[in-house]
Amino acid sequence: MSGFKNFLLRGNLIDLAVAVIIGVAFGSVVTTFTAWLTAQLPKSASEFFENTENSFGAFMNAVISFVIMAAVVYFFVVLPYTKAKERYFPSPEPGTPADIQLLSEIRDLLAAGNKTP
């Protein structure tokens, strides 16, 4: 079971799932905007917002749906994932890791030993 937990929290599985969900939702926004905009092109300026087939309302509906979907994904997937990842795999403390510190000390000792008086 711990292997599965490591797979979920260390890999990019959640990041990929969030990207797919947001991408599909944003694709809907782009599709409805394109349909609305192309339906408006042959018309005059006075009829710009009055198209009944591909109305501006459909585009706004897609934008609002996208924002709601993004909020739901953020609050119910991204935040819990981030908290779980930090709990099980905490970030390393800032500073120089022990192996780099040791290598620096060896370098300094070698440099001090090679100096000619």
Phi and psi in radians as a Rosetta constraint file:
Dihedral C 1 N 2 CA 2 C 2 CIRCULARHARMONIC -1.208 0.35
Dihedral N 2 CA 2 C 2 N 3 CIRCULARHARMONIC -0.531 0.35
Dihedral C 2 N 3 CA 3 C 3 CIRCULARHARMONIC -1.111 0.35
Dihedral N 3 CA 3 C 3 N 4 CIRCULARHARMONIC -0.702 0.35
Dihedral C 3 N 4 CA 4 C 4 CIRCULARHARMONIC -1.163 0.35
Dihedral N 4 CA 4 C 4 N 5 CIRCULARHARMONIC -0.704 0.35
Dihedral C 4 N 5 CA 5 C 5 CIRCULARHARMONIC -1.080 0.35
Dihedral N 5 CA 5 C 5 N 6 CIRCULARHARMONIC -0.755 0.35
Dihedral C 5 N 6 CA 6 C 6 CIRCULARHARMONIC -1.099 0.35
Dihedral N 6 CA 6 C 6 N 7 CIRCULARHARMONIC -0.698 0.35
Dihedral C 6 N 7 CA 7 C 7 CIRCULARHARMONIC -1.065 0.35
Dihedral N 7 CA 7 C 7 N 8 CIRCULARHARMONIC -0.775 0.35
Dihedral C 7 N 8 CA 8 C 8 CIRCULARHARMONIC -1.206 0.35
Dihedral N 8 CA 8 C 8 N 9 CIRCULARHARMONIC -0.704 0.35
Dihedral C 8 N 9 CA 9 C 9 CIRCULARHARMONIC -1.571 0.35
Dihedral N 9 CA 9 C 9 N 10 CIRCULARHARMONIC -0.448 0.35
Dihedral C 9 N 10 CA 10 C 10 CIRCULARHARMONIC -1.618 0.35
Dihedral N 10 CA 10 C 10 N 11 CIRCULARHARMONIC -0.565 0.35
Dihedral C 10 N 11 CA 11 C 11 CIRCULARHARMONIC -1.357 0.35
Dihedral N 11 CA 11 C 11 N 12 CIRCULARHARMONIC -3.122 0.35
Dihedral C 11 N 12 CA 12 C 12 CIRCULARHARMONIC -1.716 0.35
Dihedral N 12 CA 12 C 12 N 13 CIRCULARHARMONIC 0.443 0.35
Dihedral C 12 N 13 CA 13 C 13 CIRCULARHARMONIC -1.072 0.35
Dihedral N 13 CA 13 C 13 N 14 CIRCULARHARMONIC -0.823 0.35
Dihedral C 13 N 14 CA 14 C 14 CIRCULARHARMONIC -1.174 0.35
Dihedral N 14 CA 14 C 14 N 15 CIRCULARHARMONIC -0.737 0.35
Dihedral C 14 N 15 CA 15 C 15 CIRCULARHARMONIC -1.045 0.35
Dihedral N 15 CA 15 C 15 N 16 CIRCULARHARMONIC -0.733 0.35
Dihedral C 15 N 16 CA 16 C 16 CIRCULARHARMONIC -1.160 0.35
Dihedral N 16 CA 16 C 16 N 17 CIRCULARHARMONIC -0.735 0.35
Dihedral C 16 N 17 CA 17 C 17 CIRCULARHARMONIC -1.103 0.35
Dihedral N 17 CA 17 C 17 N 18 CIRCULARHARMONIC -0.753 0.35
Dihedral C 17 N 18 CA 18 C 18 CIRCULARHARMONIC -1.112 0.35
Dihedral N 18 CA 18 C 18 N 19 CIRCULARHARMONIC -0.722 0.35
Dihedral C 18 N 19 CA 19 C 19 CIRCULARHARMONIC -1.087 0.35
Dihedral N 19 CA 19 C 19 N 20 CIRCULARHARMONIC -0.707 0.35
Dihedral C 19 N 20 CA 20 C 20 CIRCULARHARMONIC -1.163 0.35
Dihedral N 20 CA 20 C 20 N 21 CIRCULARHARMONIC -0.784 0.35
Dihedral C 20 N 21 CA 21 C 21 CIRCULARHARMONIC -1.088 0.35
Dihedral N 21 CA 21 C 21 N 22 CIRCULARHARMONIC -0.836 0.35
Dihedral C 21 N 22 CA 22 C 22 CIRCULARHARMONIC -1.163 0.35
Dihedral N 22 CA 22 C 22 N 23 CIRCULARHARMONIC -0.664 0.35
Dihedral C 22 N 23 CA 23 C 23 CIRCULARHARMONIC -1.104 0.35
Dihedral N 23 CA 23 C 23 N 24 CIRCULARHARMONIC -0.736 0.35
Dihedral C 23 N 24 CA 24 C 24 CIRCULARHARMONIC -1.158 0.35
Dihedral N 24 CA 24 C 24 N 25 CIRCULARHARMONIC -0.744 0.35
Dihedral C 24 N 25 CA 25 C 25 CIRCULARHARMONIC -1.134 0.35
Dihedral N 25 CA 25 C 25 N 26 CIRCULARHARMONIC -0.712 0.35
Dihedral C 25 N 26 CA 26 C 26 CIRCULARHARMONIC -1.225 0.35
Dihedral N 26 CA 26 C 26 N 27 CIRCULARHARMONIC -0.545 0.35
Dihedral C 26 N 27 CA 27 C 27 CIRCULARHARMONIC -1.046 0.35
Dihedral N 27 CA 27 C 27 N 28 CIRCULARHARMONIC -0.638 0.35
Dihedral C 27 N 28 CA 28 C 28 CIRCULARHARMONIC -1.135 0.35
Dihedral N 28 CA 28 C 28 N 29 CIRCULARHARMONIC -0.697 0.35
Dihedral C 28 N 29 CA 29 C 29 CIRCULARHARMONIC -1.087 0.35
Dihedral N 29 CA 29 C 29 N 30 CIRCULARHARMONIC -0.813 0.35
Dihedral C 29 N 30 CA 30 C 30 CIRCULARHARMONIC -1.120 0.35
Dihedral N 30 CA 30 C 30 N 31 CIRCULARHARMONIC -0.723 0.35
Dihedral C 30 N 31 CA 31 C 31 CIRCULARHARMONIC -1.095 0.35
Dihedral N 31 CA 31 C 31 N 32 CIRCULARHARMONIC -0.813 0.35
Dihedral C 31 N 32 CA 32 C 32 CIRCULARHARMONIC -1.219 0.35
Dihedral N 32 CA 32 C 32 N 33 CIRCULARHARMONIC -0.622 0.35
Dihedral C 32 N 33 CA 33 C 33 CIRCULARHARMONIC -1.142 0.35
Dihedral N 33 CA 33 C 33 N 34 CIRCULARHARMONIC -0.750 0.35
Dihedral C 33 N 34 CA 34 C 34 CIRCULARHARMONIC -1.114 0.35
Dihedral N 34 CA 34 C 34 N 35 CIRCULARHARMONIC -0.744 0.35
Dihedral C 34 N 35 CA 35 C 35 CIRCULARHARMONIC -1.104 0.35
Dihedral N 35 CA 35 C 35 N 36 CIRCULARHARMONIC -0.739 0.35
Dihedral C 35 N 36 CA 36 C 36 CIRCULARHARMONIC -1.152 0.35
Dihedral N 36 CA 36 C 36 N 37 CIRCULARHARMONIC -0.780 0.35
Dihedral C 36 N 37 CA 37 C 37 CIRCULARHARMONIC -1.167 0.35
Dihedral N 37 CA 37 C 37 N 38 CIRCULARHARMONIC -0.751 0.35
Dihedral C 37 N 38 CA 38 C 38 CIRCULARHARMONIC -1.209 0.35
Dihedral N 38 CA 38 C 38 N 39 CIRCULARHARMONIC -0.497 0.35
Dihedral C 38 N 39 CA 39 C 39 CIRCULARHARMONIC -1.258 0.35
Dihedral N 39 CA 39 C 39 N 40 CIRCULARHARMONIC -0.414 0.35
Dihedral C 39 N 40 CA 40 C 40 CIRCULARHARMONIC -1.491 0.35
Dihedral N 40 CA 40 C 40 N 41 CIRCULARHARMONIC -0.373 0.35
Dihedral C 40 N 41 CA 41 C 41 CIRCULARHARMONIC -1.018 0.35
Dihedral N 41 CA 41 C 41 N 42 CIRCULARHARMONIC -0.821 0.35
Dihedral C 41 N 42 CA 42 C 42 CIRCULARHARMONIC -1.349 0.35
Dihedral N 42 CA 42 C 42 N 43 CIRCULARHARMONIC -0.100 0.35
Dihedral C 42 N 43 CA 43 C 43 CIRCULARHARMONIC -1.576 0.35
Dihedral N 43 CA 43 C 43 N 44 CIRCULARHARMONIC 2.929 0.35
Dihedral C 43 N 44 CA 44 C 44 CIRCULARHARMONIC -1.414 0.35
Dihedral N 44 CA 44 C 44 N 45 CIRCULARHARMONIC 2.967 0.35
Dihedral C 44 N 45 CA 45 C 45 CIRCULARHARMONIC -1.173 0.35
Dihedral N 45 CA 45 C 45 N 46 CIRCULARHARMONIC -0.508 0.35
Dihedral C 45 N 46 CA 46 C 46 CIRCULARHARMONIC -1.257 0.35
Dihedral N 46 CA 46 C 46 N 47 CIRCULARHARMONIC -0.442 0.35
Dihedral C 46 N 47 CA 47 C 47 CIRCULARHARMONIC -1.722 0.35
Dihedral N 47 CA 47 C 47 N 48 CIRCULARHARMONIC 0.273 0.35
Dihedral C 47 N 48 CA 48 C 48 CIRCULARHARMONIC -1.036 0.35
Dihedral N 48 CA 48 C 48 N 49 CIRCULARHARMONIC -0.738 0.35
Dihedral C 48 N 49 CA 49 C 49 CIRCULARHARMONIC -1.793 0.35
Dihedral N 49 CA 49 C 49 N 50 CIRCULARHARMONIC 0.186 0.35
Dihedral C 49 N 50 CA 50 C 50 CIRCULARHARMONIC -1.930 0.35
Dihedral N 50 CA 50 C 50 N 51 CIRCULARHARMONIC 0.376 0.35
Dihedral C 50 N 51 CA 51 C 51 CIRCULARHARMONIC -1.331 0.35
Dihedral N 51 CA 51 C 51 N 52 CIRCULARHARMONIC 2.214 0.35
Dihedral C 51 N 52 CA 52 C 52 CIRCULARHARMONIC -1.527 0.35
Dihedral N 52 CA 52 C 52 N 53 CIRCULARHARMONIC -0.474 0.35
Dihedral C 52 N 53 CA 53 C 53 CIRCULARHARMONIC -1.287 0.35
Dihedral N 53 CA 53 C 53 N 54 CIRCULARHARMONIC -0.940 0.35
Dihedral C 53 N 54 CA 54 C 54 CIRCULARHARMONIC -2.101 0.35
Dihedral N 54 CA 54 C 54 N 55 CIRCULARHARMONIC 1.326 0.35
Dihedral C 54 N 55 CA 55 C 55 CIRCULARHARMONIC -1.359 0.35
Dihedral N 55 CA 55 C 55 N 56 CIRCULARHARMONIC 2.838 0.35
Dihedral C 55 N 56 CA 56 C 56 CIRCULARHARMONIC -1.112 0.35
Dihedral N 56 CA 56 C 56 N 57 CIRCULARHARMONIC -0.472 0.35
Dihedral C 56 N 57 CA 57 C 57 CIRCULARHARMONIC -1.094 0.35
Dihedral N 57 CA 57 C 57 N 58 CIRCULARHARMONIC -0.619 0.35
Dihedral C 57 N 58 CA 58 C 58 CIRCULARHARMONIC -1.142 0.35
Dihedral N 58 CA 58 C 58 N 59 CIRCULARHARMONIC -0.686 0.35
Dihedral C 58 N 59 CA 59 C 59 CIRCULARHARMONIC -1.141 0.35
Dihedral N 59 CA 59 C 59 N 60 CIRCULARHARMONIC -0.797 0.35
Dihedral C 59 N 60 CA 60 C 60 CIRCULARHARMONIC -1.111 0.35
Dihedral N 60 CA 60 C 60 N 61 CIRCULARHARMONIC -0.642 0.35
Dihedral C 60 N 61 CA 61 C 61 CIRCULARHARMONIC -1.065 0.35
Dihedral N 61 CA 61 C 61 N 62 CIRCULARHARMONIC -0.732 0.35
Dihedral C 61 N 62 CA 62 C 62 CIRCULARHARMONIC -1.159 0.35
Dihedral N 62 CA 62 C 62 N 63 CIRCULARHARMONIC -0.678 0.35
Dihedral C 62 N 63 CA 63 C 63 CIRCULARHARMONIC -1.144 0.35
Dihedral N 63 CA 63 C 63 N 64 CIRCULARHARMONIC -0.801 0.35
Dihedral C 63 N 64 CA 64 C 64 CIRCULARHARMONIC -1.123 0.35
Dihedral N 64 CA 64 C 64 N 65 CIRCULARHARMONIC -0.711 0.35
Dihedral C 64 N 65 CA 65 C 65 CIRCULARHARMONIC -1.086 0.35
Dihedral N 65 CA 65 C 65 N 66 CIRCULARHARMONIC -0.689 0.35
Dihedral C 65 N 66 CA 66 C 66 CIRCULARHARMONIC -1.108 0.35
Dihedral N 66 CA 66 C 66 N 67 CIRCULARHARMONIC -0.788 0.35
Dihedral C 66 N 67 CA 67 C 67 CIRCULARHARMONIC -1.117 0.35
Dihedral N 67 CA 67 C 67 N 68 CIRCULARHARMONIC -0.742 0.35
Dihedral C 67 N 68 CA 68 C 68 CIRCULARHARMONIC -1.122 0.35
Dihedral N 68 CA 68 C 68 N 69 CIRCULARHARMONIC -0.765 0.35
Dihedral C 68 N 69 CA 69 C 69 CIRCULARHARMONIC -1.078 0.35
Dihedral N 69 CA 69 C 69 N 70 CIRCULARHARMONIC -0.751 0.35
Dihedral C 69 N 70 CA 70 C 70 CIRCULARHARMONIC -1.108 0.35
Dihedral N 70 CA 70 C 70 N 71 CIRCULARHARMONIC -0.704 0.35
Dihedral C 70 N 71 CA 71 C 71 CIRCULARHARMONIC -1.137 0.35
Dihedral N 71 CA 71 C 71 N 72 CIRCULARHARMONIC -0.764 0.35
Dihedral C 71 N 72 CA 72 C 72 CIRCULARHARMONIC -1.101 0.35
Dihedral N 72 CA 72 C 72 N 73 CIRCULARHARMONIC -0.793 0.35
Dihedral C 72 N 73 CA 73 C 73 CIRCULARHARMONIC -1.105 0.35
Dihedral N 73 CA 73 C 73 N 74 CIRCULARHARMONIC -0.720 0.35
Dihedral C 73 N 74 CA 74 C 74 CIRCULARHARMONIC -1.136 0.35
Dihedral N 74 CA 74 C 74 N 75 CIRCULARHARMONIC -0.865 0.35
Dihedral C 74 N 75 CA 75 C 75 CIRCULARHARMONIC -1.363 0.35
Dihedral N 75 CA 75 C 75 N 76 CIRCULARHARMONIC -0.471 0.35
Dihedral C 75 N 76 CA 76 C 76 CIRCULARHARMONIC -1.855 0.35
Dihedral N 76 CA 76 C 76 N 77 CIRCULARHARMONIC -0.170 0.35
Dihedral C 76 N 77 CA 77 C 77 CIRCULARHARMONIC -2.143 0.35
Dihedral N 77 CA 77 C 77 N 78 CIRCULARHARMONIC -0.983 0.35
Dihedral C 77 N 78 CA 78 C 78 CIRCULARHARMONIC -1.189 0.35
Dihedral N 78 CA 78 C 78 N 79 CIRCULARHARMONIC -0.870 0.35
Dihedral C 78 N 79 CA 79 C 79 CIRCULARHARMONIC -1.074 0.35
Dihedral N 79 CA 79 C 79 N 80 CIRCULARHARMONIC -0.863 0.35
Dihedral C 79 N 80 CA 80 C 80 CIRCULARHARMONIC -1.080 0.35
Dihedral N 80 CA 80 C 80 N 81 CIRCULARHARMONIC -0.654 0.35
Dihedral C 80 N 81 CA 81 C 81 CIRCULARHARMONIC -1.099 0.35
Dihedral N 81 CA 81 C 81 N 82 CIRCULARHARMONIC -0.773 0.35
Dihedral C 81 N 82 CA 82 C 82 CIRCULARHARMONIC -1.108 0.35
Dihedral N 82 CA 82 C 82 N 83 CIRCULARHARMONIC -0.745 0.35
Dihedral C 82 N 83 CA 83 C 83 CIRCULARHARMONIC -1.160 0.35
Dihedral N 83 CA 83 C 83 N 84 CIRCULARHARMONIC -0.727 0.35
Dihedral C 83 N 84 CA 84 C 84 CIRCULARHARMONIC -1.156 0.35
Dihedral N 84 CA 84 C 84 N 85 CIRCULARHARMONIC -0.718 0.35
Dihedral C 84 N 85 CA 85 C 85 CIRCULARHARMONIC -1.115 0.35
Dihedral N 85 CA 85 C 85 N 86 CIRCULARHARMONIC -0.734 0.35
Dihedral C 85 N 86 CA 86 C 86 CIRCULARHARMONIC -1.195 0.35
Dihedral N 86 CA 86 C 86 N 87 CIRCULARHARMONIC -0.546 0.35
Dihedral C 86 N 87 CA 87 C 87 CIRCULARHARMONIC -1.257 0.35
Dihedral N 87 CA 87 C 87 N 88 CIRCULARHARMONIC -0.799 0.35
Dihedral C 87 N 88 CA 88 C 88 CIRCULARHARMONIC -1.508 0.35
Dihedral N 88 CA 88 C 88 N 89 CIRCULARHARMONIC -0.508 0.35
Dihedral C 88 N 89 CA 89 C 89 CIRCULARHARMONIC -2.304 0.35
Dihedral N 89 CA 89 C 89 N 90 CIRCULARHARMONIC 1.359 0.35
Dihedral C 89 N 90 CA 90 C 90 CIRCULARHARMONIC -1.131 0.35
Dihedral N 90 CA 90 C 90 N 91 CIRCULARHARMONIC 2.655 0.35
Dihedral C 90 N 91 CA 91 C 91 CIRCULARHARMONIC -1.204 0.35
Dihedral N 91 CA 91 C 91 N 92 CIRCULARHARMONIC 2.531 0.35
Dihedral C 91 N 92 CA 92 C 92 CIRCULARHARMONIC -1.146 0.35
Dihedral N 92 CA 92 C 92 N 93 CIRCULARHARMONIC 2.598 0.35
Dihedral C 92 N 93 CA 93 C 93 CIRCULARHARMONIC -1.158 0.35
Dihedral N 93 CA 93 C 93 N 94 CIRCULARHARMONIC 2.549 0.35
Dihedral C 93 N 94 CA 94 C 94 CIRCULARHARMONIC -1.165 0.35
Dihedral N 94 CA 94 C 94 N 95 CIRCULARHARMONIC 2.593 0.35
Dihedral C 94 N 95 CA 95 C 95 CIRCULARHARMONIC 2.262 0.35
Dihedral N 95 CA 95 C 95 N 96 CIRCULARHARMONIC -3.058 0.35
Dihedral C 95 N 96 CA 96 C 96 CIRCULARHARMONIC -1.496 0.35
Dihedral N 96 CA 96 C 96 N 97 CIRCULARHARMONIC 2.240 0.35
Dihedral C 96 N 97 CA 97 C 97 CIRCULARHARMONIC -1.079 0.35
Dihedral N 97 CA 97 C 97 N 98 CIRCULARHARMONIC 2.770 0.35
Dihedral C 97 N 98 CA 98 C 98 CIRCULARHARMONIC -1.077 0.35
Dihedral N 98 CA 98 C 98 N 99 CIRCULARHARMONIC -0.682 0.35
Dihedral C 98 N 99 CA 99 C 99 CIRCULARHARMONIC -1.199 0.35
Dihedral N 99 CA 99 C 99 N 100 CIRCULARHARMONIC -0.638 0.35
Dihedral C 99 N 100 CA 100 C 100 CIRCULARHARMONIC -1.203 0.35
Dihedral N 100 CA 100 C 100 N 101 CIRCULARHARMONIC -0.683 0.35
Dihedral C 100 N 101 CA 101 C 101 CIRCULARHARMONIC -1.048 0.35
Dihedral N 101 CA 101 C 101 N 102 CIRCULARHARMONIC -0.798 0.35
Dihedral C 101 N 102 CA 102 C 102 CIRCULARHARMONIC -1.110 0.35
Dihedral N 102 CA 102 C 102 N 103 CIRCULARHARMONIC -0.751 0.35
Dihedral C 102 N 103 CA 103 C 103 CIRCULARHARMONIC -1.124 0.35
Dihedral N 103 CA 103 C 103 N 104 CIRCULARHARMONIC -0.633 0.35
Dihedral C 103 N 104 CA 104 C 104 CIRCULARHARMONIC -1.139 0.35
Dihedral N 104 CA 104 C 104 N 105 CIRCULARHARMONIC -0.712 0.35
Dihedral C 104 N 105 CA 105 C 105 CIRCULARHARMONIC -1.134 0.35
Dihedral N 105 CA 105 C 105 N 106 CIRCULARHARMONIC -0.715 0.35
Dihedral C 105 N 106 CA 106 C 106 CIRCULARHARMONIC -1.095 0.35
Dihedral N 106 CA 106 C 106 N 107 CIRCULARHARMONIC -0.772 0.35
Dihedral C 106 N 107 CA 107 C 107 CIRCULARHARMONIC -1.034 0.35
Dihedral N 107 CA 107 C 107 N 108 CIRCULARHARMONIC -0.785 0.35
Dihedral C 107 N 108 CA 108 C 108 CIRCULARHARMONIC -1.130 0.35
Dihedral N 108 CA 108 C 108 N 109 CIRCULARHARMONIC -0.722 0.35
Dihedral C 108 N 109 CA 109 C 109 CIRCULARHARMONIC -1.132 0.35
Dihedral N 109 CA 109 C 109 N 110 CIRCULARHARMONIC -0.717 0.35
Dihedral C 109 N 110 CA 110 C 110 CIRCULARHARMONIC -1.131 0.35
Dihedral N 110 CA 110 C 110 N 111 CIRCULARHARMONIC -0.695 0.35
Dihedral C 110 N 111 CA 111 C 111 CIRCULARHARMONIC -1.171 0.35
Dihedral N 111 CA 111 C 111 N 112 CIRCULARHARMONIC -0.655 0.35
Dihedral C 111 N 112 CA 112 C 112 CIRCULARHARMONIC -1.238 0.35
Dihedral N 112 CA 112 C 112 N 113 CIRCULARHARMONIC -0.573 0.35
Dihedral C 112 N 113 CA 113 C 113 CIRCULARHARMONIC -1.336 0.35
Dihedral N 113 CA 113 C 113 N 114 CIRCULARHARMONIC -0.419 0.35
Dihedral C 113 N 114 CA 114 C 114 CIRCULARHARMONIC -1.557 0.35
Dihedral N 114 CA 114 C 114 N 115 CIRCULARHARMONIC -0.047 0.35
Dihedral C 114 N 115 CA 115 C 115 CIRCULARHARMONIC -1.303 0.35
Dihedral N 115 CA 115 C 115 N 116 CIRCULARHARMONIC 2.384 0.35
Dihedral C 115 N 116 CA 116 C 116 CIRCULARHARMONIC -1.664 0.35
Dihedral N 116 CA 116 C 116 N 117 CIRCULARHARMONIC 2.409 0.35
